[in-house]
């Protein structure tokens, strides 16, 4: 399959996780094994419902874990730090044999000080030869951007929320 690629979805706009989901679905469609780890998100979303069901029905194809406590405002709490450690351990433990590893909201976890940037850099640099990695989250550290092969910045042009329209189930979450 060749050299593994590193993709980063970052920026202030919507769609970073959704784009990573698209890559995961594409990989699964081609018979690849996927690990999808969420570092921050905890609330039920359409993505998590799909991933949980697919992983339950196809454990040989998809490993999914939602390891975050949700939105972390202000200073992270000890529980947030525990969950981040669990997420890093889960990533190390499950990456073997995976063709694609998605580290959803890793950038946010790094910026909150929950995940050391050094760990993320070592994880990316230590990937097996043809393993692809997708990293999501706003404010991606420059060092990860430098390692990536493809970086996409989602930019908000207009958002329904700013017009007073609440998030819609099945479209926004």
C-alpha positions in Angstrom: 0.0 0.0 0.0 3.0 2.3 0.4 3.9 5.0 2.8 1.4 5.8 5.5 0.1 9.3 5.4 -0.8 11.8 8.1 -3.8 14.0 7.6 -4.8 16.9 9.8 -8.2 18.5 9.9 -8.0 21.8 11.9 -9.5 25.3 12.0 -12.4 27.1 13.6 -15.0 25.9 11.1 -17.3 22.9 11.3 -16.6 19.5 9.7 -13.3 18.3 11.2 -14.7 15.1 12.8 -17.2 14.7 9.9 -14.3 14.7 7.4 -12.4 12.2 9.5 -15.5 10.0 9.6 -15.6 10.1 5.8 -12.0 8.9 5.6 -12.8 6.1 8.1 -15.9 5.0 6.1 -13.9 5.0 2.9 -11.2 2.9 4.6 -13.8 0.4 6.0 -15.4 0.2 2.5 -12.0 -0.9 1.1 -11.6 -3.6 3.8 -9.1 -1.7 5.9 -9.0 -2.0 9.7 -9.7 1.3 11.5 -9.1 2.6 15.0 -11.2 5.7 15.9 -10.5 7.3 19.2 -12.3 10.4 20.5 -10.1 12.4 23.0 -12.6 15.1 24.1 -16.2 14.4 22.9 -18.5 12.7 25.3 -22.0 13.7 24.3 -24.0 11.3 22.1 -23.6 12.2 18.5 -24.7 10.6 15.3 -21.1 9.7 14.6 -20.6 8.0 18.0 -23.9 6.1 17.5 -22.8 4.8 14.1 -19.2 4.0 15.3 -20.5 2.1 18.4 -22.9 0.0 16.3 -20.4 -0.7 13.6 -17.7 -1.6 16.0 -20.1 -3.9 17.9 -21.1 -5.7 14.7 -17.6 -5.7 13.1 -15.0 -5.8 15.9 -12.4 -7.2 13.5 -12.7 -4.1 11.3 -13.3 -1.2 13.7 -12.1 -0.4 17.2 -13.9 2.7 18.6 -13.5 4.4 21.9 -15.0 7.6 23.2 -12.4 8.5 25.9 -13.2 12.1 26.7 -15.4 13.6 29.3 -16.8 16.2 27.0 -16.1 19.9 26.8 -13.3 20.9 29.1 -13.8 24.5 30.1 -11.0 26.4 32.0 -8.5 24.3 33.8 -8.7 20.6 33.2 -9.8 18.5 36.2 -8.1 15.3 37.5 -10.8 13.3 35.8 -10.0 14.9 32.4 -6.3 14.1 33.0 -7.2 10.4 33.8 -9.2 10.1 30.6 -6.4 11.6 28.5 -4.0 9.1 29.9 -6.5 6.3 29.1 -6.9 7.7 25.6 -3.1 7.7 25.0 -2.8 4.1 26.4 -5.7 3.0 24.2 -4.1 4.5 21.1 -0.8 2.7 21.8 -2.6 -0.6 22.6 -5.0 -0.7 19.6 -2.8 0.8 16.8 -1.1 -2.6 16.1 -2.7 -4.1 13.0 -4.7 -1.0 12.2 -4.5 0.5 8.7 -6.0 3.8 9.8 -5.9 5.5 13.2 -8.2 8.5 13.8 -7.3 10.7 16.8 -10.4 12.9 17.0 -9.9 16.2 18.9 -6.3 15.3 19.7 -5.3 19.0 19.0 -7.7 20.2 21.6 -6.4 17.7 24.2 -2.8 18.9 23.4 -3.8 22.6 23.7 -5.5 22.0 27.1 -2.3 20.3 28.4 -4.0 16.9 28.7 -1.8 15.2 26.1 1.8 16.1 25.7 2.8 17.3 22.3 5.9 15.0 22.5 3.6 12.0 22.9 1.6 13.0 19.8 4.8 13.6 17.7 6.3 10.2 18.8 3.0 8.4 18.1 2.9 9.8 14.5 6.6 9.3 13.9 6.4 5.7 15.3 3.6 4.6 13.0 4.1 1.3 11.1 5.2 1.9 7.5 1.8 2.1 5.8 -0.4 3.1 8.7 -2.4 6.3 8.0 -3.3 8.7 10.7 -6.0 11.4 10.8 -5.8 14.0 13.5 -8.6 16.5 14.2 -9.2 19.6 16.3 -8.8 23.3 16.1 -5.5 25.0 16.7 -3.2 22.2 15.5 0.3 22.7 16.9 2.8 23.7 14.2 5.0 20.7 14.9 2.2 18.3 13.9 1.4 20.4 10.8 5.1 20.0 9.8 4.8 16.2 10.1 1.6 16.0 8.2 1.3 15.2 4.5 -2.1 16.8 4.1 -3.5 19.7 6.2 -7.0 21.0 5.8 -8.2 24.1 7.6 -11.9 24.4 8.1 -12.9 28.0 8.0 -16.3 29.2 9.1 -17.8 31.5 6.5 -21.4 31.5 7.9 -23.0 29.4 10.7 -26.7 28.9 11.5 -26.0 29.2 15.2 -25.0 32.8 14.7 -28.4 33.4 13.2 -30.1 32.0 16.4 -30.7 28.5 15.0 -29.9 25.7 17.4 -27.9 22.6 16.5 -29.9 20.1 14.6 -29.8 16.4 15.5 -28.5 14.4 12.5 -27.0 17.4 10.9 -24.9 19.1 13.5 -24.4 16.3 16.0 
